[in-house]
Amino acid sequence: MKTTIIRAVAALSLAAAALLTPTAANAYTDPSAVSVTPSTVAPNGTATFTTHRPIFDGDEDIAISVTGVAAKGITLASIASETNDSLRTKAVGGNLRAQVHFPANAKGVYTLTFTGVRSGVVLHSSVTITPVGAPSAPAQGGLAVTGFDAGSTAGLWLTGAALLVGGSAVGIGAVVRRRRASHD
């Protein structure tokens, strides 16, 4: 019975450690890693997305996915794309520099995802398309922001780690107490 509890505590500790270890697939990327110039573009305009330091592997291909109204009309380097996730560019020395041209019927916010084909590095950015003469600040109100970001889940991770440490301490304490009681 004593070894069963010890084995159970050890197994739980290993499982928790495996869950708390970050992996490349869900690693956090700095939202400021990609800058967009300008951040607000008129319809039929162009925005340039760049990184200030090498993020990708050397000169690897970068797949670009765009989500937004009329996203299929977006072009890259004057080449029209069939679908919104078929755009590609190439990193130069690990740096991103992609000029994205938005169609005349573009409007609203566009979310872009840049994925290194070889490295698997994923970066996100967005740009707002504002018609000429419209206010550059987005309207207040609308749908509520839902979901989690990395900052709001840090407390959950810390709480889970504290519970894991506390549970391990209780389990070890119970084992020590039983051993002492059996030796007396």
Secondary structure, DSSP 8 states (H G I E B T S, - for coil): -HHHHHHHHHHHHHHHHHHHS--GGG----GGGEEEESSEE-TT-EEEEEESS--SSTT-EEEEEEESTTGGG-EETTEE-SSTT-EEEE-BTTB-EEEEE--TT--EEEEEEEEETTT--EEEEEEEE--TTS-SS--S-SS---S--HHHHHHHHHHHHHHHHHHHHHHHHHHHHHHHHHH-
